[in-house]
Amino acid sequence: MTLAPAPEARPSLFELVAKHRAIVCVGTGGVGKTTVAAALGLAGAMQGRRSMVLTIDPARQLARALGLDGLRWDGEPVDVSPLATLGMPVPSGGLCAGMLDQKAAWDAFITRHAPNPDVREALLGNRFYQQLSTSMAGSTEYMAIEELCELDESGRYDLIVVDTPPAGHVVDFLRAPERLERFLDAEVLGWLSRPYQALGRGAFRTVSDSVRYVVRQLERAMGTHTLRDISAFFVAFDALFGDVAARAARARGLLQSPQTAFVLVVGPGERVLAEGGALMDSIARFEVPLRAVLVNRVHPLSEAERARPSLPESIYTELGVAGVEAQVLRWLRTSWQEAILTDQTERERLRRFAETVPPTVAWSEVEELDHDAHSLLDLAQLAQRMGALRTRSELG
């Protein structure tokens, strides 16, 4: 039973997959977000769209869900032909999946934007850059957005699905373009490209908040490194300033584009829904488009089951006559009562949560499966349950 407003008042996940260029899945840990992202990517491929699923979660669940041993950061083609032998239509769009390699992505970023080989080698060989590319706060999240931009501009895909880390990093993901722009502030670049010894430590007290902020981030990342390597890095990086600043603006524009859809994945638990509400507030604050809320792992009962708060005693009597032990009968009785209570509690929680979701946002509830999704067939069936893929009855 769907608890959000009537279906006609909301768009469907099928429409979301068909119409958008990029889908960004966000949510708390443990709600099946990675599997949902894989199912959305597969749904896009089965709609005839060339689809790519990119994860920045190192848990490698995405590879397992797609039947792969591992993922390359630049994308791994998924063999979708087994679906034909399982009675499912073979995706006509094609499907790829990749996992972000932060260092490799930064190196590719520098290589793309360096104006000449000398600048490229000066940056790639700089000790500060080598640590910055793996340790700066928000670095992973920005590279994920940069990869999204690169995939978008490549023209190789019609649909790009990004699986983000759990909720604690979502704000870092949304703030990444802003952080890079602050990092590239003209005053910051000018100050840090001068030798540290020439300035003297007292100069730090006279600079702006932007410089102070960046230097604190640098010192936190670098530890005992001196600012000499930092100065050399910024001397070389200054040659990329215009391109990189433009990329940060491009990244923000892509996240806020009508062609991008944020999908919030939550579960029916009280804590998870509270965190989901906080994520919705963050999404609204950063003015990125929330297009769908998917409640995963719901424990629903049918209307007939809800109308029966307890099973007739005659059933337990018959089972007892058939030889079922008394302790098993007690377990069955308790389990039924707990199922009724869980259903009632979850329905009330979801009703309240649904009231906070704008009516223009798609709403989908997916019941908990009896096993983890570990095959293409499982993902296709999940996509159908989500409403991202037409069922045979809907296709006629």
Protein Blocks (a to p, Z undefined) as FASTA:
>chain_A
ZZbdcfklpccfklmmmmpmbdcddddehklmmmmmmmmmmmmmmnopacddddfbfnlm
mmmmnopabdcfkbpaddfklmmmnopacdfkbpadddddfklmmmmmmmmmpmbfklmm
mmmmpmklmmmmmmgghklmmmmmmmmmmmmmnopafbdcdddddfklmmmmmmmmmmmm
mmmgmklmmmmmpcfklnopmlmmmmcfklmmmmmmmmmmnomacfklmmmmmmmmmmmm
mmmmmmmmmmmmmmmpmkbccdddddfbfklmmmmmmmmmmmmmnopacfbdcdehiacd
dfklmmmmbacfklmmmmmmnopafklmmmmmmmmmmmmmmmmmmmmmmmmmmmmpcfkb
ccddddddfbdcfbfklmmmmmmmnopaccfklnZZ
